[in-house]
């Protein structure tokens, strides 16, 4: 690329930009996420409105009772920032919190 830039009389600039993990294109739809997470909510029916209005509660349940596939789907849907906020919730035990801090690269509030 340097040779091409030099031949064109141009300057080559390389910029590294942090990837955003807020909500990737491959995020599941609400319907798919509801179907995946429904078994975690044995005490009540999980609704689409819960996904938006009670994201912290949903993610807390996923973090403490969900399996790998459920956590992966929820992470793709909500993004890493929402996971970081959820691991700081009181209902998330220290072991789970520490595990997700390792996965997400730190952050997430006090232990």
N, CA, C and O atoms as a Tinker XYZ file with bonds, in Angstrom:
   444  protein
     1  N      0.824000   -1.182000    0.000000    73     2
     2  CA     0.000000    0.000000    0.000000    64     1     3
     3  C      0.876000    1.258000    0.000000    63     2     4     5
     4  O      0.521000    2.275000   -0.594000    81     3
     5  N      2.027000    1.169000    0.677000    73     3     6
     6  CA     2.932000    2.325000    0.675000    64     5     7
     7  C      3.433000    2.627000   -0.734000    63     6     8     9
     8  O      3.510000    3.789000   -1.134000    81     7
     9  N      3.770000    1.592000   -1.475000    73     7    10
    10  CA     4.276000    1.781000   -2.832000    64     9    11
    11  C      3.205000    2.391000   -3.733000    63    10    12    13
    12  O      3.496000    3.257000   -4.558000    81    11
    13  N      1.979000    1.936000   -3.570000    73    11    14
    14  CA     0.883000    2.473000   -4.375000    64    13    15
    15  C      0.673000    3.946000   -4.026000    63    14    16    17
    16  O      0.512000    4.787000   -4.911000    81    15
    17  N      0.677000    4.249000   -2.720000    73    15    18
    18  CA     0.499000    5.636000   -2.283000    64    17    19
    19  C      1.628000    6.516000   -2.818000    63    18    20    21
    20  O      1.382000    7.624000   -3.295000    81    19
    21  N      2.866000    6.022000   -2.737000    73    19    22
    22  CA     4.007000    6.795000   -3.239000    64    21    23
    23  C      3.902000    7.012000   -4.744000    63    22    24    25
    24  O      4.198000    8.101000   -5.237000    81    23
    25  N      3.484000    5.987000   -5.472000    73    23    26
    26  CA     3.350000    6.101000   -6.922000    64    25    27
    27  C      2.276000    7.111000   -7.308000    63    26    28    29
    28  O      2.367000    7.751000   -8.355000    81    27
    29  N      1.273000    7.249000   -6.473000    73    27    30
    30  CA     0.191000    8.190000   -6.736000    64    29    31
    31  C      0.472000    9.574000   -6.161000    63    30    32    33
    32  O     -0.309000   10.508000   -6.344000    81    31
    33  N      1.601000    9.692000   -5.462000    73    31    34
    34  CA     1.928000   10.966000   -4.835000    64    33    35
    35  C      1.025000   11.272000   -3.662000    63    34    36    37
    36  O      0.771000   12.434000   -3.343000    81    35
    37  N      0.542000   10.226000   -3.024000    73    35    38
    38  CA    -0.374000   10.390000   -1.898000    64    37    39
    39  C      0.296000    9.938000   -0.607000    63    38    40    41
    40  O      1.320000    9.254000   -0.630000    81    39
    41  N     -0.282000   10.322000    0.495000    73    39    42
    42  CA     0.218000    9.912000    1.801000    64    41    43
    43  C     -0.680000    8.792000    2.330000    63    42    44    45
    44  O     -1.905000    8.861000    2.224000    81    43
    45  N     -0.061000    7.774000    2.895000    73    43    46
    46  CA    -0.811000    6.661000    3.457000    64    45    47
    47  C     -1.000000    6.901000    4.948000    63    46    48    49
    48  O     -0.026000    7.036000    5.689000    81    47
    49  N     -2.243000    6.953000    5.383000    73    47    50
    50  CA    -2.577000    7.088000    6.805000    64    49    51
    51  C     -3.330000    5.849000    7.238000    63    50    52    53
    52  O     -4.266000    5.409000    6.570000    81    51
    53  N     -2.916000    5.296000    8.354000    73    51    54
    54  CA    -3.591000    4.134000    8.916000    64    53    55
    55  C     -4.188000    4.554000   10.253000    63    54    56    57
    56  O     -3.485000    5.089000   11.110000    81    55
    57  N     -5.474000    4.315000   10.429000    73    55    58
    58  CA    -6.165000    4.659000   11.677000    64    57    59
    59  C     -6.769000    3.398000   12.260000    63    58    60    61
    60  O     -7.471000    2.661000   11.568000    81    59
    61  N     -6.498000    3.149000   13.525000    73    59    62
    62  CA    -7.105000    2.032000   14.226000    64    61    63
    63  C     -8.270000    2.555000   15.044000    63    62    64    65
    64  O     -8.118000    3.482000   15.839000    81    63
    65  N     -9.421000    1.960000   14.845000    73    63    66
    66  CA   -10.630000    2.396000   15.532000    64    65    67
    67  C    -11.172000    1.202000   16.297000    63    66    68    69
    68  O    -11.297000    0.109000   15.744000    81    67
    69  N    -11.496000    1.409000   17.571000    73    67    70
    70  CA   -12.039000    0.333000   18.396000    64    69    71
    71  C    -13.365000   -0.139000   17.818000    63    70    72    73
    72  O    -14.210000    0.662000   17.419000    81    71
    73  N    -13.526000   -1.441000   17.784000    73    71    74
    74  CA   -14.768000   -2.023000   17.278000    64    73    75
    75  C    -15.883000   -1.778000   18.277000    63    74    76    77
    76  O    -15.676000   -1.905000   19.484000    81    75
    77  N    -17.030000   -1.438000   17.797000    73    75    78
    78  CA   -18.188000   -1.213000   18.659000    64    77    79
    79  C    -18.925000   -2.524000   18.839000    63    78    80    81
    80  O    -19.272000   -3.188000   17.863000    81    79
    81  N    -19.165000   -2.896000   20.088000    73    79    82
    82  CA   -19.896000   -4.127000   20.376000    64    81    83
    83  C    -21.278000   -3.809000   20.943000    63    82    84    85
    84  O    -21.794000   -4.547000   21.782000    81    83
    85  N    -21.869000   -2.719000   20.487000    73    83    86
    86  CA   -23.153000   -2.345000   21.046000    64    85    87
    87  C    -24.270000   -3.282000   20.586000    63    86    88    89
    88  O    -25.014000   -3.801000   21.418000    81    87
    89  N    -24.398000   -3.504000   19.293000    73    87    90
    90  CA   -25.393000   -4.441000   18.783000    64    89    91
    91  C    -24.991000   -4.854000   17.377000    63    90    92    93
    92  O    -25.318000   -4.166000   16.410000    81    91
    93  N    -24.277000   -5.984000   17.255000    73    91    94
    94  CA   -23.804000   -6.415000   15.948000    64    93    95
    95  C    -24.945000   -6.745000   14.987000    63    94    96    97
    96  O    -26.082000   -6.974000   15.400000    81    95
    97  N    -24.616000   -6.763000   13.715000    73    95    98
    98  CA   -25.623000   -7.072000   12.703000    64    97    99
    99  C    -26.228000   -8.456000   12.879000    63    98   100   101
   100  O    -27.376000   -8.684000   12.498000    81    99
   101  N    -25.468000   -9.380000   13.452000    73    99   102
   102  CA   -25.962000  -10.744000   13.606000    64   101   103
   103  C    -26.791000  -10.923000   14.872000    63   102   104   105
   104  O    -27.032000  -12.054000   15.293000    81   103
   105  N    -27.229000   -9.832000   15.483000    73   103   106
   106  CA   -28.023000   -9.912000   16.707000    64   105   107
   107  C    -29.352000  -10.600000   16.406000    63   106   108   109
   108  O    -29.953000  -10.374000   15.356000    81   107
   109  N    -29.805000  -11.444000   17.339000    73   107   110
   110  CA   -31.084000  -12.123000   17.125000    64   109   111
   111  C    -32.243000  -11.127000   17.206000    63   110   112   113
   112  O    -32.126000  -10.071000   17.826000    81   111
   113  N    -33.336000  -11.472000   16.585000    73   111   114
   114  CA   -34.533000  -10.647000   16.681000    64   113   115
   115  C    -35.154000  -10.850000   18.060000    63   114   116   117
   116  O    -34.800000  -11.787000   18.776000    81   115
   117  N    -36.079000   -9.967000   18.427000    73   115   118
   118  CA   -36.768000  -10.100000   19.716000    64   117   119
   119  C    -37.450000  -11.460000   19.833000    63   118   120   121
   120  O    -37.392000  -12.108000   20.879000    81   119
   121  N    -38.090000  -11.881000   18.755000    73   119   122
   122  CA   -38.830000  -13.147000   18.769000    64   121   123
   123  C    -37.901000  -14.335000   19.047000    63   122   124   125
   124  O    -38.231000  -15.219000   19.837000    81   123
   125  N    -36.742000  -14.344000   18.393000    73   123   126
   126  CA   -35.781000  -15.430000   18.594000    64   125   127
   127  C    -35.215000  -15.387000   20.005000    63   126   128   129
   128  O    -35.067000  -16.425000   20.651000    81   127
   129  N    -34.898000  -14.183000   20.486000    73   127   130
   130  CA   -34.369000  -14.053000   21.841000    64   129   131
   131  C    -35.399000  -14.484000   22.877000    63   130   132   133
   132  O    -35.053000  -15.166000   23.842000    81   131
   133  N    -36.642000  -14.101000   22.693000    73   131   134
   134  CA   -37.705000  -14.511000   23.625000    64   133   135
   135  C    -37.806000  -16.025000   23.707000    63   134   136   137
   136  O    -37.915000  -16.589000   24.795000    81   135
   137  N    -37.768000  -16.672000   22.567000    73   135   138
   138  CA   -37.864000  -18.135000   22.536000    64   137   139
   139  C    -36.664000  -18.767000   23.243000    63   138   140   141
   140  O    -36.813000  -19.752000   23.966000    81   139
   141  N    -35.485000  -18.202000   23.034000    73   139   142
   142  CA   -34.267000  -18.727000   23.655000    64   141   143
   143  C    -34.257000  -18.545000   25.167000    63   142   144   145
   144  O    -33.828000  -19.435000   25.902000    81   143
   145  N    -34.730000  -17.388000   25.629000    73   143   146
   146  CA   -34.648000  -17.071000   27.052000    64   145   147
   147  C    -35.857000  -17.511000   27.870000    63   146   148   149
   148  O    -35.791000  -17.528000   29.099000    81   147
   149  N    -36.947000  -17.862000   27.221000    73   147   150
   150  CA   -38.179000  -18.223000   27.924000    64   149   151
   151  C    -37.975000  -19.274000   29.023000    63   150   152   153
   152  O    -38.566000  -19.125000   30.092000    81   151
   153  N    -37.174000  -20.324000   28.822000    73   151   154
   154  CA   -37.003000  -21.320000   29.890000    64   153   155
   155  C    -36.381000  -20.760000   31.175000    63   154   156   157
   156  O    -36.542000  -21.353000   32.241000    81   155
   157  N    -35.679000  -19.639000   31.088000    73   155   158
   158  CA   -35.064000  -19.044000   32.273000    64   157   159
   159  C    -36.090000  -18.336000   33.158000    63   158   160   161
   160  O    -35.828000  -18.070000   34.330000    81   159
   161  N    -37.238000  -18.040000   32.598000    73   159   162
   162  CA   -38.265000  -17.303000   33.318000    64   161   163
   163  C    -39.420000  -18.236000   33.655000    63   162   164   165
   164  O    -40.533000  -18.085000   33.152000    81   163
   165  N    -39.128000  -19.203000   34.518000    73   163   166
   166  CA   -40.096000  -20.200000   34.933000    64   165   167
   167  C    -41.167000  -19.593000   35.828000    63   166   168   169
   168  O    -42.250000  -20.160000   35.967000    81   167
   169  N    -40.880000  -18.456000   36.433000    73   167   170
   170  CA   -41.794000  -17.848000   37.385000    64   169   171
   171  C    -42.778000  -16.865000   36.755000    63   170   172   173
   172  O    -43.721000  -16.427000   37.415000    81   171
   173  N    -42.573000  -16.520000   35.505000    73   171   174
   174  CA   -43.490000  -15.631000   34.789000    64   173   175
   175  C    -43.199000  -15.691000   33.301000    63   174   176   177
   176  O    -42.141000  -16.167000   32.889000    81   175
   177  N    -44.131000  -15.212000   32.495000    73   175   178
   178  CA   -43.942000  -15.186000   31.048000    64   177   179
   179  C    -43.070000  -13.989000   30.673000    63   178   180   181
   180  O    -43.336000  -12.861000   31.086000    81   179
   181  N    -42.047000  -14.244000   29.901000    73   179   182
   182  CA   -41.188000  -13.180000   29.398000    64   181   183
   183  C    -41.842000  -12.596000   28.152000    63   182   184   185
   184  O    -42.226000  -13.329000   27.241000    81   183
   185  N    -41.966000  -11.274000   28.118000    73   183   186
   186  CA   -42.608000  -10.601000   26.997000    64   185   187
   187  C    -41.597000   -9.725000   26.252000    63   186   188   189
   188  O    -40.547000   -9.379000   26.792000    81   187
   189  N    -41.921000   -9.379000   25.028000    73   187   190
   190  CA   -41.053000   -8.506000   24.237000    64   189   191
   191  C    -40.845000   -7.172000   24.938000    63   190   192   193
   192  O    -39.759000   -6.596000   24.869000    81   191
   193  N    -41.869000   -6.683000   25.605000    73   191   194
   194  CA   -41.733000   -5.400000   26.312000    64   193   195
   195  C    -40.727000   -5.505000   27.459000    63   194   196   197
   196  O    -40.090000   -4.512000   27.809000    81   195
   197  N    -40.577000   -6.697000   28.048000    73   195   198
   198  CA   -39.598000   -6.893000   29.119000    64   197   199
   199  C    -38.170000   -6.736000   28.609000    63   198   200   201
   200  O    -37.293000   -6.273000   29.338000    81   199
   201  N    -37.944000   -7.117000   27.371000    73   199   202
   202  CA   -36.596000   -7.026000   26.806000    64   201   203
   203  C    -36.106000   -5.587000   26.783000    63   202   204   205
   204  O    -34.927000   -5.326000   27.019000    81   203
   205  N    -36.998000   -4.662000   26.504000    73   203   206
   206  CA   -36.608000   -3.252000   26.435000    64   205   207
   207  C    -36.716000   -2.555000   27.793000    63   206   208   209
   208  O    -35.793000   -1.856000   28.212000    81   207
   209  N    -37.839000   -2.748000   28.472000    73   207   210
   210  CA   -38.082000   -2.001000   29.715000    64   209   211
   211  C    -37.328000   -2.547000   30.917000    63   210   212   213
   212  O    -37.045000   -1.805000   31.857000    81   211
   213  N    -36.999000   -3.832000   30.901000    73   211   214
   214  CA   -36.362000   -4.458000   32.059000    64   213   215
   215  C    -35.102000   -5.222000   31.649000    63   214   216   217
   216  O    -34.880000   -6.354000   32.079000    81   215
   217  N    -34.294000   -4.591000   30.821000    73   215   218
   218  CA   -33.095000   -5.250000   30.290000    64   217   219
   219  C    -32.171000   -5.734000   31.406000    63   218   220   221
   220  O    -31.628000   -6.835000   31.323000    81   219
   221  N    -31.988000   -4.928000   32.440000    73   219   222
   222  CA   -31.112000   -5.319000   33.550000    64   221   223
   223  C    -31.594000   -6.585000   34.233000    63   222   224   225
   224  O    -30.796000   -7.469000   34.545000    81   223
   225  N    -32.884000   -6.676000   34.463000    73   223   226
   226  CA   -33.476000   -7.856000   35.101000    64   225   227
   227  C    -33.327000   -9.082000   34.206000    63   226   228   229
   228  O    -32.992000  -10.168000   34.679000    81   227
   229  N    -33.579000   -8.900000   32.911000    73   227   230
   230  CA   -33.441000  -10.006000   31.956000    64   229   231
   231  C    -31.995000  -10.492000   31.933000    63   230   232   233
   232  O    -31.737000  -11.693000   32.015000    81   231
   233  N    -31.059000   -9.562000   31.821000    73   231   234
   234  CA   -29.649000   -9.948000   31.755000    64   233   235
   235  C    -29.159000  -10.560000   33.058000    63   234   236   237
   236  O    -28.335000  -11.474000   33.036000    81   235
   237  N    -29.645000  -10.079000   34.178000    73   235   238
   238  CA   -29.274000  -10.687000   35.462000    64   237   239
   239  C    -29.663000  -12.163000   35.489000    63   238   240   241
   240  O    -28.895000  -13.009000   35.946000    81   239
   241  N    -30.851000  -12.458000   35.000000    73   239   242
   242  CA   -31.318000  -13.850000   34.955000    64   241   243
   243  C    -30.470000  -14.665000   33.997000    63   242   244   245
   244  O    -30.117000  -15.804000   34.303000    81   243
   245  N    -30.141000  -14.110000   32.853000    73   243   246
   246  CA   -29.298000  -14.803000   31.876000    64   245   247
   247  C    -27.926000  -15.090000   32.473000    63   246   248   249
   248  O    -27.404000  -16.197000   32.338000    81   247
   249  N    -27.344000  -14.092000   33.132000    73   247   250
   250  CA   -26.012000  -14.251000   33.709000    64   249   251
   251  C    -25.975000  -15.291000   34.820000    63   250   252   253
   252  O    -24.998000  -16.031000   34.937000    81   251
   253  N    -27.005000  -15.358000   35.624000    73   251   254
   254  CA   -26.989000  -16.255000   36.780000    64   253   255
   255  C    -27.575000  -17.638000   36.505000    63   254   256   257
   256  O    -27.236000  -18.597000   37.197000    81   255
   257  N    -28.447000  -17.754000   35.506000    73   255   258
   258  CA   -29.102000  -19.047000   35.277000    64   257   259
   259  C    -29.003000  -19.550000   33.847000    63   258   260   261
   260  O    -29.379000  -20.688000   33.569000    81   259
   261  N    -28.505000  -18.727000   32.940000    73   259   262
   262  CA   -28.487000  -19.102000   31.529000    64   261   263
   263  C    -27.309000  -19.975000   31.142000    63   262   264   265
   264  O    -26.309000  -20.054000   31.855000    81   263
   265  N    -27.449000  -20.625000   30.001000    73   263   266
   266  CA   -26.346000  -21.421000   29.465000    64   265   267
   267  C    -25.565000  -20.583000   28.459000    63   266   268   269
   268  O    -25.870000  -19.410000   28.245000    81   267
   269  N    -24.571000  -21.187000   27.853000    73   267   270
   270  CA   -23.700000  -20.464000   26.921000    64   269   271
   271  C    -24.477000  -19.879000   25.745000    63   270   272   273
   272  O    -24.264000  -18.724000   25.375000    81   271
   273  N    -25.368000  -20.660000   25.162000    73   271   274
   274  CA   -26.121000  -20.196000   23.991000    64   273   275
   275  C    -27.030000  -19.021000   24.359000    63   274   276   277
   276  O    -27.154000  -18.069000   23.588000    81   275
   277  N    -27.658000  -19.083000   25.518000    73   275   278
   278  CA   -28.528000  -17.992000   25.951000    64   277   279
   279  C    -27.725000  -16.721000   26.224000    63   278   280   281
   280  O    -28.142000  -15.622000   25.858000    81   279
   281  N    -26.578000  -16.882000   26.867000    73   279   282
   282  CA   -25.722000  -15.723000   27.142000    64   281   283
   283  C    -25.204000  -15.112000   25.842000    63   282   284   285
   284  O    -25.141000  -13.889000   25.711000    81   283
   285  N    -24.838000  -15.953000   24.890000    73   283   286
   286  CA   -24.332000  -15.468000   23.600000    64   285   287
   287  C    -25.423000  -14.698000   22.858000    63   286   288   289
   288  O    -25.155000  -13.641000   22.288000    81   287
   289  N    -26.646000  -15.220000   22.861000    73   287   290
   290  CA   -27.756000  -14.546000   22.179000    64   289   291
   291  C    -28.083000  -13.216000   22.854000    63   290   292   293
   292  O    -28.310000  -12.213000   22.177000    81   291
   293  N    -28.107000  -13.208000   24.177000    73   291   294
   294  CA   -28.412000  -11.975000   24.911000    64   293   295
   295  C    -27.305000  -10.949000   24.711000    63   294   296   297
   296  O    -27.580000   -9.758000   24.568000    81   295
   297  N    -26.065000  -11.401000   24.701000    73   295   298
   298  CA   -24.931000  -10.489000   24.498000    64   297   299
   299  C    -24.989000   -9.871000   23.105000    63   298   300   301
   300  O    -24.720000   -8.680000   22.944000    81   299
   301  N    -25.337000  -10.671000   22.096000    73   299   302
   302  CA   -25.456000  -10.157000   20.733000    64   301   303
   303  C    -26.605000   -9.156000   20.628000    63   302   304   305
   304  O    -26.504000   -8.170000   19.899000    81   303
   305  N    -27.682000   -9.405000   21.343000    73   303   306
   306  CA   -28.858000   -8.537000   21.290000    64   305   307
   307  C    -28.619000   -7.221000   22.029000    63   306   308   309
   308  O    -28.916000   -6.148000   21.505000    81   307
   309  N    -28.086000   -7.307000   23.242000    73   307   310
   310  CA   -27.928000   -6.124000   24.094000    64   309   311
   311  C    -26.581000   -5.430000   23.958000    63   310   312   313
   312  O    -26.499000   -4.211000   24.105000    81   311
   313  N    -25.517000   -6.189000   23.677000    73   311   314
   314  CA   -24.185000   -5.604000   23.575000    64   313   315
   315  C    -23.413000   -5.671000   24.882000    63   314   316   317
   316  O    -23.988000   -5.928000   25.940000    81   315
   317  N    -22.120000   -5.441000   24.805000    73   315   318
   318  CA   -21.224000   -5.565000   25.957000    64   317   319
   319  C    -21.484000   -4.522000   27.036000    63   318   320   321
   320  O    -21.342000   -4.815000   28.223000    81   319
   321  N    -21.863000   -3.309000   26.641000    73   319   322
   322  CA   -22.109000   -2.273000   27.642000    64   321   323
   323  C    -23.256000   -2.658000   28.567000    63   322   324   325
   324  O    -23.175000   -2.441000   29.776000    81   323
   325  N    -24.304000   -3.219000   28.020000    73   323   326
   326  CA   -25.430000   -3.663000   28.845000    64   325   327
   327  C    -25.007000   -4.807000   29.762000    63   326   328   329
   328  O    -25.453000   -4.880000   30.907000    81   327
   329  N    -24.149000   -5.703000   29.265000    73   327   330
   330  CA   -23.638000   -6.794000   30.100000    64   329   331
   331  C    -22.820000   -6.235000   31.255000    63   330   332   333
   332  O    -22.946000   -6.702000   32.387000    81   331
   333  N    -21.982000   -5.239000   30.978000    73   331   334
   334  CA   -21.168000   -4.628000   32.041000    64   333   335
   335  C    -22.056000   -4.021000   33.131000    63   334   336   337
   336  O    -21.749000   -4.130000   34.318000    81   335
   337  N    -23.132000   -3.396000   32.732000    73   335   338
   338  CA   -24.061000   -2.827000   33.708000    64   337   339
   339  C    -24.767000   -3.929000   34.487000    63   338   340   341
   340  O    -24.979000   -3.801000   35.693000    81   339
   341  N    -25.126000   -5.000000   33.811000    73   339   342
   342  CA   -25.861000   -6.091000   34.470000    64   341   343
   343  C    -25.003000   -6.838000   35.479000    63   342   344   345
   344  O    -25.523000   -7.281000   36.503000    81   343
   345  N    -23.716000   -6.993000   35.230000    73   343   346
   346  CA   -22.889000   -7.738000   36.185000    64   345   347
   347  C    -22.711000   -6.970000   37.491000    63   346   348   349
   348  O    -22.305000   -7.552000   38.498000    81   347
   349  N    -23.004000   -5.695000   37.488000    73   347   350
   350  CA   -22.902000   -4.897000   38.712000    64   349   351
   351  C    -24.168000   -4.987000   39.564000    63   350   352   353
   352  O    -24.201000   -4.447000   40.670000    81   351
   353  N    -25.194000   -5.650000   39.078000    73   351   354
   354  CA   -26.451000   -5.758000   39.833000    64   353   355
   355  C    -26.279000   -6.639000   41.062000    63   354   356   357
   356  O    -25.464000   -7.562000   41.074000    81   355
   357  N    -27.049000   -6.343000   42.081000    73   355   358
   358  CA   -26.942000   -7.053000   43.366000    64   357   359
   359  C    -27.224000   -8.542000   43.253000    63   358   360   361
   360  O    -26.656000   -9.332000   44.007000    81   359
   361  N    -28.078000   -8.937000   42.339000    73   359   362
   362  CA   -28.442000  -10.344000   42.204000    64   361   363
   363  C    -27.396000  -11.220000   41.538000    63   362   364   365
   364  O    -27.556000  -12.439000   41.476000    81   363
   365  N    -26.328000  -10.614000   41.039000    73   363   366
   366  CA   -25.271000  -11.374000   40.355000    64   365   367
   367  C    -24.179000  -11.690000   41.375000    63   366   368   369
   368  O    -23.588000  -10.785000   41.966000    81   367
   369  N    -23.920000  -12.972000   41.573000    73   367   370
   370  CA   -22.928000  -13.385000   42.568000    64   369   371
   371  C    -21.516000  -13.032000   42.120000    63   370   372   373
   372  O    -21.261000  -12.804000   40.937000    81   371
   373  N    -20.614000  -12.991000   43.078000    73   371   374
   374  CA   -19.229000  -12.569000   42.834000    64   373   375
   375  C    -18.531000  -13.446000   41.793000    63   374   376   377
   376  O    -17.805000  -12.935000   40.940000    81   375
   377  N    -18.743000  -14.735000   41.856000    73   375   378
   378  CA   -18.080000  -15.649000   40.913000    64   377   379
   379  C    -18.520000  -15.370000   39.475000    63   378   380   381
   380  O    -17.695000  -15.324000   38.562000    81   379
   381  N    -19.819000  -15.187000   39.286000    73   379   382
   382  CA   -20.351000  -14.865000   37.959000    64   381   383
   383  C    -19.841000  -13.505000   37.499000    63   382   384   385
   384  O    -19.459000  -13.339000   36.341000    81   383
   385  N    -19.836000  -12.543000   38.401000    73   383   386
   386  CA   -19.345000  -11.193000   38.088000    64   385   387
   387  C    -17.886000  -11.248000   37.627000    63   386   388   389
   388  O    -17.527000  -10.645000   36.616000    81   387
   389  N    -17.055000  -11.971000   38.368000    73   387   390
   390  CA   -15.638000  -12.077000   38.010000    64   389   391
   391  C    -15.440000  -12.781000   36.675000    63   390   392   393
   392  O    -14.587000  -12.381000   35.883000    81   391
   393  N    -16.217000  -13.817000   36.423000    73   391   394
   394  CA   -16.140000  -14.531000   35.148000    64   393   395
   395  C    -16.433000  -13.579000   33.984000    63   394   396   397
   396  O    -15.678000  -13.537000   33.013000    81   395
   397  N    -17.516000  -12.825000   34.079000    73   395   398
   398  CA   -17.894000  -11.938000   32.979000    64   397   399
   399  C    -16.941000  -10.764000   32.847000    63   398   400   401
   400  O    -16.757000  -10.247000   31.745000    81   399
   401  N    -16.332000  -10.332000   33.942000    73   399   402
   402  CA   -15.315000   -9.283000   33.834000    64   401   403
   403  C    -14.126000   -9.783000   33.021000    63   402   404   405
   404  O    -13.549000   -9.030000   32.237000    81   403
   405  N    -13.759000  -11.044000   33.205000    73   403   406
   406  CA   -12.687000  -11.614000   32.399000    64   405   407
   407  C    -13.072000  -11.674000   30.929000    63   406   408   409
   408  O    -12.272000  -11.337000   30.056000    81   407
   409  N    -14.286000  -12.100000   30.661000    73   407   410
   410  CA   -14.772000  -12.219000   29.276000    64   409   411
   411  C    -14.856000  -10.838000   28.616000    63   410   412   413
   412  O    -14.456000  -10.670000   27.464000    81   411
   413  N    -15.376000   -9.859000   29.349000    73   411   414
   414  CA   -15.612000   -8.535000   28.781000    64   413   415
   415  C    -14.416000   -7.609000   28.905000    63   414   416   417
   416  O    -14.425000   -6.506000   28.357000    81   415
   417  N    -13.390000   -8.043000   29.618000    73   415   418
   418  CA   -12.203000   -7.217000   29.736000    64   417   419
   419  C    -12.271000   -6.163000   30.807000    63   418   420   421
   420  O    -11.771000   -5.055000   30.607000    81   419
   421  N    -12.878000   -6.472000   31.949000    73   419   422
   422  CA   -12.893000   -5.544000   33.072000    64   421   423
   423  C    -14.170000   -4.748000   33.131000    63   422   424   425
   424  O    -15.130000   -5.023000   32.411000    81   423
   425  N    -14.167000   -3.738000   34.015000    73   423   426
   426  CA   -15.352000   -2.884000   34.201000    64   425   427
   427  C    -16.424000   -3.590000   34.966000    63   426   428   429
   428  O    -16.205000   -4.698000   35.457000    81   427
   429  N    -17.578000   -2.984000   35.083000    73   427   430
   430  CA   -18.733000   -3.619000   35.679000    64   429   431
   431  C    -19.024000   -3.247000   37.101000    63   430   432   433
   432  O    -19.885000   -3.884000   37.708000    81   431
   433  N    -18.379000   -2.272000   37.678000    73   431   434
   434  CA   -18.735000   -1.825000   39.020000    64   433   435
   435  C    -17.993000   -2.565000   40.099000    63   434   436   437
   436  O    -17.080000   -3.346000   39.832000    81   435
   437  N    -18.404000   -2.304000   41.338000    73   435   438
   438  CA   -17.724000   -2.876000   42.503000    64   437   439
   439  C    -18.069000   -4.328000   42.715000    63   438   440   441
   440  O    -19.131000   -4.793000   42.301000    81   439
   441  N    -17.162000   -5.053000   43.367000    73   439   442
   442  CA   -17.395000   -6.475000   43.661000    64   441   443
   443  C    -18.287000   -6.638000   44.853000    63   442   444
   444  O    -18.591000   -7.764000   45.247000    81   443
